Amino acid sequence: MLRSLHIENVAVIKSLELTFGEGFTVLTGRTGAGKSVIIDSLSMVMGAKASPQLIRTGEDKATVTALFTDIDEASAEALAAAGVTVSDGELEAERTVASDGKSTAKINGRSVSQAALRRAAAVLLSINGQSESLSLKTTEAQLALIDSYAGNEAKADAYSAAYAAYTDAKANAEAIEKLSREGTLAADLLSYQVKEIDSAKLREGEEEELKMEQARLRSGEKITKLASFVYRAAYQNEKGASASYLAERAASALEQLAEYSSSAGEDAEKLRAISYELEDIARRTYDDFDLGGSDDRDPAARLSEIDDRLDTIRRLERKYGADIGAVLAHRAEAAGKLDAIENNEERQLEANARLAASKIEAEARGAELSLARKKAAERMTDEVCSVLAELDMPKVRTEVRFTDCGLSPHGTEDAEIFISANAGEDVRPLSLAASGGELSRIMLAIKSVLRERHGEGTVVYDEIDTGVSGSTSGKIGWRLRRGARGTQIICVTHSAQIAALADTHLLIEKEERDGRTETHVTELSGEARIDEIARIIGGINVTETQKKAARELIAEGAADYKN
């Protein structure tokens, strides 16, 4: 269950700590007090999209932390399967959003992705507001509810894998067919490209080597002068002692001094090593820059050869790629396409066979999923109607109609819930037939049925009483209260009937502190709770009559536990 929620610097909330217990909890308060901000904060910490505009004015970041405790073994296993680890039956989720839009997320102190928060939320928490009720009008949401009720996860995953294989096979077959249609012209062009690149006999790294050689030839006199200086200074110098000669002489002198100094012998070895290194450097320079004159090629003629070769390379790069590597890659791709064209008939037969087989598999998995959906839909509508009858919709009739759509990402059929809310009326699509109040009750009925069938973590309802009043609100409250026994339901409400039935009543208020508006929360009991419920009943001015009504509502809820 959700044990606590800590919010910092979100909208009108500077710092707020909410503690939740088992059972049915309600949040009440005047419009604008911050109830919706609390729900938005809970959505944020569980991975929902968060805008920097949520950050309290003057602050550079907002942080929300949610602690879940008493996580059962089944939920822990589901979280583990989603890549989320539980620690001693607890999970602490944290989300921080900075003013620059950057966001960080943590679970039990370890950095995670927002996707990980969303996966955790799918197991631990369900938030239901007006947007969720409105989403009931979409056929995609209705199909997802049926799958959730039926427990179709494995069948849906099997279908999705089969459908993905089918779409891959279809795309491959279409590509080969297109290649066949364009084959002759494409083959001529590809053959020309392969031959043109092959004739150049390109080699990786060749261009860089040629450019270096070109630069050396163009600066031949300067290079020879510098290289000769290095050779003479380091090793052989007819006009004076070279560095290697002097290092060798100094090493010999130090060896003679070794009997007078403990370090002289070591220094002698170092100098002799330096002498050898200087000689090696000189010899490499001699060979690298051909100071011996072994290369008898005409520099002007070699420069011309290099220029011609570089022109060839650049022409191919302009046509096929940014460098030799890209040109050779283009050649390999062209050769592959050419081979495909030349062997296209055999490949097309193989592709068509693969397509046919993958289609049969996808249709089979789709048929299994469809059958499970249709069986579940009938049971689900019966159970939903039973709950709706308790919520002042006794004459409601619902049915699910399936329409074949062939292979699609969500299955082989579309589903749409039809409803008649009143006696004597034909069923009509839910998207057309249900009012706002009816949608709220239908959402509650569906969630109740899913909860009873599969169990669920913490459930949050944001103004589930929208569009309903009077006795209907009370019936919604009873449904929420009884559904929360042994578990946890949290509800933001403006209904006195619902608020009076809560196990825990939290009042959300805002006040001005140091010139700034801040939200704070108070757990109500006794007369304070009576006053708040009376306020909800009567509005601005609370009367004794309204207080009496509030006491009666609370007493009615208390009597339910005694019975």
C-alpha positions in Angstrom: 0.0 0.0 0.0 1.0 3.7 -0.4 2.3 4.5 3.1 3.5 8.1 2.6 3.8 10.9 0.0 6.3 13.7 0.4 6.0 16.7 -1.9 8.4 19.7 -2.2 8.0 22.8 -4.4 5.1 21.6 -6.5 2.7 24.5 -7.4 1.1 25.8 -4.2 2.8 23.1 -2.1 6.1 24.2 -0.5 6.6 21.1 1.7 3.9 18.5 2.4 4.0 15.1 4.1 0.9 12.9 3.7 0.6 9.6 5.6 -1.9 6.9 4.4 -3.2 3.9 6.1 -5.2 0.8 5.1 -8.8 1.1 4.1 -10.7 4.0 2.6 -9.1 7.5 2.7 -10.8 10.7 1.4 -9.2 14.1 0.6 -11.5 17.1 0.8 -11.1 20.8 0.7 -12.2 23.9 -1.1 -11.6 24.3 -4.8 -8.0 25.4 -5.4 -6.7 24.1 -2.1 -4.3 21.7 -3.7 -6.1 18.4 -4.0 -5.4 18.1 -7.7 -1.8 19.1 -7.1 -1.4 16.1 -4.8 -2.8 13.7 -7.4 -0.6 15.3 -10.1 2.4 14.9 -7.8 1.6 11.2 -7.2 1.3 10.8 -11.0 4.6 12.5 -11.4 6.5 10.3 -9.0 5.1 7.2 -10.7 6.5 8.2 -14.1 3.9 10.5 -15.7 5.1 13.3 -17.9 6.0 16.3 -15.7 6.3 19.9 -16.9 8.7 22.4 -15.3 5.6 24.6 -15.0 4.7 22.5 -12.0 7.6 23.9 -10.0 6.7 26.4 -7.4 7.5 30.0 -8.3 11.0 31.0 -7.3 12.3 27.4 -6.9 14.7 25.6 -9.2 13.3 22.1 -8.8 10.4 20.0 -7.5 10.7 16.6 -5.8 8.1 14.0 -4.9 8.8 10.8 -2.9 6.3 8.0 -2.5 6.8 5.0 -0.1 5.0 1.7 -0.6 5.1 -0.9 2.1 3.7 -4.4 2.8 4.2 -5.4 -0.8 3.0 -9.0 -1.1 5.0 -11.8 -2.8 2.9 -11.8 -6.0 3.4 -8.0 -6.5 7.1 -8.4 -5.7 7.4 -11.1 -8.4 5.5 -8.9 -10.9 7.8 -6.0 -10.1 10.9 -8.2 -10.5 9.6 -9.4 -13.9 9.3 -5.7 -14.8 12.9 -5.1 -13.7 12.1 -3.4 -10.5 13.5 -4.7 -7.2 11.7 -4.6 -3.9 13.7 -4.2 -0.6 12.2 -6.0 2.5 8.7 -5.6 1.1 9.1 -1.8 0.5 9.7 0.4 -2.5 10.5 4.1 -2.3 10.1 6.0 -5.6 11.5 9.5 -6.0 11.2 11.9 -8.9 12.9 15.3 -9.3 12.1 17.8 -12.1 14.4 20.8 -12.6 13.5 24.2 -14.1 15.4 23.3 -17.3 13.1 20.4 -17.9 15.6 17.7 -16.9 14.2 14.9 -14.7 15.8 12.3 -12.5 14.2 9.2 -11.0 15.1 6.7 -8.3 13.8 3.5 -6.8 15.1 2.6 -3.4 17.9 5.1 -3.8 19.1 3.8 -7.2 18.8 5.8 -10.3 16.3 4.4 -12.8 14.5 5.5 -15.9 11.0 7.0 -15.9 9.9 3.8 -17.7 10.9 1.9 -14.6 8.7 4.1 -12.5 5.8 3.5 -14.9 6.4 -0.3 -14.7 6.3 -0.1 -10.9 3.1 2.0 -11.0 1.4 -0.6 -13.2 1.8 -3.1 -10.3 1.4 -0.8 -7.2 -1.0 2.0 -8.1 -4.0 2.9 -10.3 -5.0 6.6 -10.6 -8.5 7.2 -12.1 -9.7 10.7 -12.9 -11.8 12.5 -15.5 -9.4 11.7 -18.3 -9.5 8.0 -17.5 -13.3 8.1 -17.5 -13.4 9.9 -20.9 -10.9 7.3 -22.3 -13.6 4.7 -21.8 -15.2 6.1 -24.9 -12.3 4.8 -27.1 -12.5 1.3 -28.5 -8.8 0.8 -27.8 -9.4 1.4 -24.0 -12.4 -0.8 -24.0 -10.5 -3.7 -25.6 -7.7 -3.2 -23.1 -10.2 -3.5 -20.2 -11.5 -6.7 -21.6 -8.0 -8.1 -21.9 -7.3 -7.0 -18.3 -10.4 -8.7 -17.0 -9.7 -11.9 -19.0 -6.1 -12.0 -17.9 -5.1 -12.2 -21.5 -1.5 -11.1 -21.1 0.1 -14.3 -22.2 -2.2 -14.7 -25.2 -1.8 -11.0 -26.1 2.0 -11.3 -25.9 1.9 -14.5 -28.1 -0.2 -12.7 -30.7 2.0 -9.6 -30.6 5.1 -11.7 -31.3 3.3 -13.5 -34.1 2.0 -10.3 -35.6 5.5 -8.7 -35.5 6.9 -11.8 -37.4 4.1 -11.5 -39.9 4.7 -7.7 -40.5 8.4 -8.4 -40.9 7.7 -11.2 -43.4 5.3 -9.0 -45.3 7.7 -6.1 -45.5 10.4 -8.5 -46.8 8.2 -10.0 -49.4 7.1 -6.6 -50.6 10.7 -5.4 -50.8 11.7 -8.5 -52.9 8.6 -8.0 -55.2 9.5 -4.4 -55.7 13.1 -5.4 -56.5 11.8 -7.8 -59.1 9.7 -5.1 -60.8 12.7 -2.8 -60.9 15.2 -5.6 -61.5 16.5 -5.0 -65.1 17.2 -1.3 -64.8 18.5 -1.6 -61.3 20.8 -4.5 -62.2 22.5 -2.5 -65.0 23.1 0.4 -62.7 24.3 -1.7 -59.8 26.6 -3.7 -62.1 28.2 -0.5 -63.4 28.7 0.8 -59.9 30.4 -2.4 -58.7 32.7 -2.5 -61.8 33.6 1.2 -61.5 34.6 0.8 -57.8 36.4 -2.5 -58.4 38.5 -1.0 -61.2 39.9 1.6 -58.9 41.3 -1.1 -56.5 40.8 1.1 -53.5 42.5 0.4 -50.2 41.5 1.6 -46.7 43.9 4.3 -45.5 45.3 4.8 -49.0 44.1 8.4 -49.4 45.8 9.5 -46.2 49.1 7.9 -47.2 48.9 9.6 -50.6 48.2 13.0 -49.1 51.2 12.6 -46.7 53.5 11.5 -49.6 52.2 14.4 -51.7 53.0 16.9 -48.9 56.5 15.4 -48.5 57.3 15.6 -52.2 56.0 19.2 -52.4 58.3 20.1 -49.5 61.3 17.9 -50.5 64.1 20.4 -50.0 62.9 21.5 -46.6 62.3 18.0 -45.4 65.8 16.8 -46.6 67.4 19.8 -44.9 65.6 19.1 -41.6 66.1 15.3 -41.7 69.8 15.8 -42.5 70.2 18.1 -39.5 68.5 15.5 -37.2 70.8 12.8 -38.5 74.0 14.8 -38.1 73.1 16.3 -34.7 72.0 12.9 -33.3 74.5 10.5 -34.8 77.1 11.4 -37.5 78.6 14.9 -37.8 81.7 15.5 -39.9 82.1 19.0 -38.5 81.8 18.3 -34.8 80.8 15.9 -32.1 77.2 14.5 -32.4 74.8 14.1 -29.4 75.2 10.3 -29.4 79.0 10.6 -29.4 79.0 13.1 -26.5 76.5 10.9 -24.5 78.8 7.9 -25.0 81.9 9.8 -23.9 80.1 11.1 -20.8 79.0 7.6 -20.0 82.6 6.4 -20.1 83.7 9.2 -17.8 80.9 8.4 -15.3 81.9 4.7 -15.3 85.4 5.8 -14.2 83.8 7.9 -11.5 81.7 5.0 -10.2 84.2 4.0 -7.6 83.8 7.4 -6.0 80.0 7.8 -6.2 77.1 5.3 -5.8 75.0 7.1 -8.4 77.7 7.6 -11.1 77.4 4.0 -12.3 73.6 4.2 -12.7 73.9 7.6 -14.5 76.5 6.0 -16.8 74.0 3.3 -17.8 71.3 5.9 -18.4 73.6 8.0 -20.6 74.6 4.9 -22.6 71.0 4.1 -23.2 70.4 7.7 -24.4 73.3 7.3 -26.7 71.7 4.1 -28.3 68.3 5.8 -28.5 69.8 8.8 -30.3 71.5 6.5 -32.8 68.2 4.7 -33.4 66.3 8.0 -34.0 69.0 9.1 -36.4 68.9 5.8 -38.4 65.1 5.9 -38.6 65.1 9.5 -39.8 67.8 8.5 -42.4 65.6 5.6 -43.7 62.2 7.4 -43.5 63.3 10.4 -45.5 65.6 8.4 -47.8 68.7 10.5 -47.1 70.7 7.7 -48.8 68.9 8.4 -52.2 67.6 4.9 -52.7 64.4 6.1 -54.2 65.4 7.0 -57.8 61.9 8.0 -58.9 61.5 11.5 -60.5 59.7 13.6 -57.8 57.7 15.5 -60.4 56.5 12.3 -62.1 55.6 10.8 -58.7 53.6 13.9 -57.8 51.7 13.6 -61.1 50.9 10.0 -60.3 49.6 10.9 -56.8 47.5 13.8 -58.1 45.9 11.5 -60.7 45.2 8.8 -58.1 43.7 11.3 -55.6 41.5 12.7 -58.4 40.2 9.2 -59.0 39.5 8.6 -55.3 37.7 12.0 -54.9 35.5 11.3 -58.0 34.4 8.1 -56.5 33.8 9.7 -53.1 31.6 12.4 -54.7 29.5 9.7 -56.2 29.4 7.0 -53.5 30.5 8.2 -50.1 32.5 10.6 -47.9 35.7 8.5 -47.8 37.1 5.3 -49.1 35.4 3.3 -46.4 32.0 4.6 -47.4 32.8 4.0 -51.1 33.7 0.3 -50.3 30.6 0.0 -48.1 28.4 1.3 -51.0 30.1 -1.3 -53.3 29.3 -4.1 -50.8 25.6 -2.9 -50.6 25.4 -2.7 -54.4 26.9 -6.1 -54.8 24.3 -7.5 -52.3 21.4 -5.9 -54.2 22.8 -7.2 -57.5 23.0 -10.7 -56.1 19.5 -10.4 -54.8 18.2 -9.4 -58.2 20.0 -12.2 -59.9 18.7 -14.7 -57.5 15.4 -13.0 -56.9 13.0 -15.7 -58.1 14.3 -18.2 -55.5 14.3 -15.5 -52.8 10.7 -14.5 -53.7 9.5 -18.1 -53.3 11.2 -18.3 -49.9 9.8 -14.9 -48.8 6.3 -15.8 -49.9 6.4 -19.1 -48.0 7.6 -17.4 -44.9 4.9 -14.8 -45.3 2.2 -17.5 -45.6 3.4 -19.4 -42.6 3.7 -16.3 -40.4 0.2 -15.2 -41.4 -1.2 -18.6 -40.5 0.5 -18.4 -37.1 -0.7 -14.8 -36.5 -4.2 -15.7 -37.4 -4.1 -18.8 -35.1 -2.8 -16.7 -32.2 -5.4 -14.0 -33.0 -8.2 -16.6 -33.0 -7.2 -17.8 -29.5 -7.1 -14.2 -28.2 -10.4 -13.4 -29.9 -12.1 -16.4 -28.3 -10.8 -15.5 -24.9 -12.0 -11.9 -25.3 -15.5 -12.9 -26.4 -15.9 -15.3 -23.5 -14.6 -12.7 -21.0 -16.7 -9.9 -22.4 -20.0 -11.6 -21.6 -18.9 -12.3 -18.0 -17.5 -8.9 -17.5 -20.6 -7.0 -18.7 -22.8 -9.1 -16.4 -20.6 -8.3 -13.4 -20.4 -4.6 -14.4 -24.2 -4.4 -14.7 -24.5 -6.0 -11.3 -22.3 -3.3 -9.7 -24.1 -0.5 -11.7 -27.4 -1.7 -10.3 -26.0 -0.9 -6.9 -25.1 2.6 -8.1 -28.6 3.7 -9.1 -28.5 2.3 -12.6 -30.8 -0.7 -12.1 -32.1 -0.9 -15.7 -28.7 -0.7 -17.3 -27.9 -3.1 -20.1 -24.4 -3.5 -21.6 -22.9 -5.7 -24.3 -19.7 -5.8 -26.2 -19.8 -6.0 -30.0 -16.8 -7.3 -31.9 -16.0 -6.3 -35.5 -13.5 -8.2 -37.6 -10.6 -6.1 -38.7 -8.1 -8.7 -40.0 -4.6 -8.8 -38.6 -3.8 -5.6 -36.7 -1.5 -4.5 -33.9 -4.2 -5.1 -31.2 -5.7 -8.4 -32.6 -8.1 -9.5 -35.3 -11.1 -7.5 -34.1 -12.2 -4.2 -32.7 -14.4 -4.1 -29.7 -16.9 -1.5 -28.6 -19.1 -1.4 -25.5 -22.8 -0.7 -26.1 -25.0 0.5 -23.3 -28.6 1.4 -22.5 -28.8 3.3 -19.2 -32.6 3.4 -19.1 -35.4 1.0 -19.5 -36.9 0.9 -23.0 -33.9 2.4 -24.8 -31.9 0.6 -27.3 -28.2 0.0 -26.6 -25.9 2.6 -28.1 -22.2 3.0 -28.2 -20.8 4.0 -24.9 -19.1 6.9 -26.6 -22.5 8.3 -27.4 -24.9 7.0 -24.7 -23.2 7.8 -21.4 -23.4 11.1 -19.5 -20.5 12.3 -17.3 -22.1 10.9 -14.2 -22.8 7.6 -15.9 -19.2 7.4 -17.2 -17.9 7.9 -13.6 -20.0 5.1 -12.3 -19.2 2.8 -15.2 -15.5 3.5 -14.6 -16.0 2.7 -10.9 -17.9 -0.5 -11.7 -15.3 -1.7 -14.1 -12.5 -1.0 -11.7 -14.4 -2.8 -8.9 -14.9 -5.8 -11.1 -11.2 -5.9 -12.1 -10.2 -5.5 -8.5 -12.4 -8.3 -7.3 -11.1 -10.6 -10.0 -7.4 -10.0 -10.0 -6.7 -7.8 -6.9 -4.9 -4.5 -7.3 -2.6 -2.3 -5.4 -3.5 1.1 -4.2 -6.4 2.7 -6.2 -6.8 6.5 -6.4 -10.1 8.1 -7.6 -10.0 11.8 -8.4 -13.5 13.1 -8.1 -15.3 9.9 -9.0 -18.5 11.6 -7.9 -18.5 14.1 -10.8 -21.9 14.4 -12.3 -23.7 12.5 -9.5 -25.3 13.7 -6.2 -27.6 12.7 -3.3 -28.2 9.0 -2.7 -26.1 8.0 -5.8 -23.1 9.6 -4.2 -23.8 7.6 -1.1 -23.9 4.4 -3.0 -20.6 5.2 -4.7 -19.2 5.8 -1.2 -20.4 2.4 0.0 -18.9 0.7 -3.0 -15.6 2.4 -2.3 -15.7 1.7 1.4 -16.4 -2.0 1.0 -13.9 -2.4 -1.8 -11.2 -0.9 0.5 -11.6 -3.5 3.2 -8.3 -5.3 3.7 -6.7 -3.0 1.1 -6.4 0.7 0.2 -8.5 3.2 -1.8 -7.9 6.9 -1.8 -10.5 9.3 -3.1 -10.6 13.0 -3.8 -14.2 14.1 -3.4 -16.6 17.0 -3.1 -19.4 14.6 -1.8 -20.4 14.7 1.8 -21.9 11.2 1.5 -18.6 9.8 0.3 -16.5 11.7 2.7 -18.6 10.5 5.7 -17.8 6.9 4.9 -14.0 7.2 5.0 -11.8 5.4 7.5 -9.4 8.3 7.3 -10.4 11.9 6.4 -7.7 14.3 5.2 -8.5 18.0 4.9 -6.5 19.9 2.3 -6.3 23.7 2.9 -4.2 26.6 1.8 -3.1 29.6 3.7 -0.8 32.6 3.3 2.6 32.4 5.1 5.2 35.1 4.7 3.4 36.5 1.7 3.2 33.2 -0.1 0.3 30.7 -0.5 1.0 27.3 0.9 -1.0 24.0 1.1 -1.2 22.0 4.2 -3.0 18.8 5.3 -4.9 17.9 8.5 -6.3 14.5 9.5 -9.8 15.2 10.8 -11.7 13.5 13.6 -14.5 14.4 16.0 -16.0 17.9 15.6 -13.5 19.0 13.0 -14.6 16.2 10.7 -18.3 17.0 11.4 -17.6 20.7 10.5 -15.9 19.8 7.2 -18.7 17.4 6.1 -21.3 20.0 7.1 -19.4 22.6 5.0 -19.5 20.3 2.0 -23.3 19.8 2.6 -24.1 23.5 3.0 -21.4 25.6 1.4 -20.2 28.9 3.0 -22.2 29.2 6.2 -22.5 26.0 8.2 -25.7 25.6 10.3 -26.6 23.3 13.1 -29.0 21.5 10.7 -26.0 20.7 8.4 -23.9 19.6 11.3 -26.7 17.2 12.4 -26.9 15.8 8.9 -23.1 15.3 9.0 -23.3 13.5 12.2 -26.0 11.2 10.9 -23.9 10.4 7.8 -20.8 9.6 9.9 -22.9 7.5 12.3 -24.4 5.5 9.3 -20.9 4.7 8.2 -19.8 3.6 11.6 -22.9 1.4 12.0 -21.8 -0.5 8.8 -18.7 -1.8 10.6 -20.8 -3.0 13.6 -23.0 -5.0 11.2 
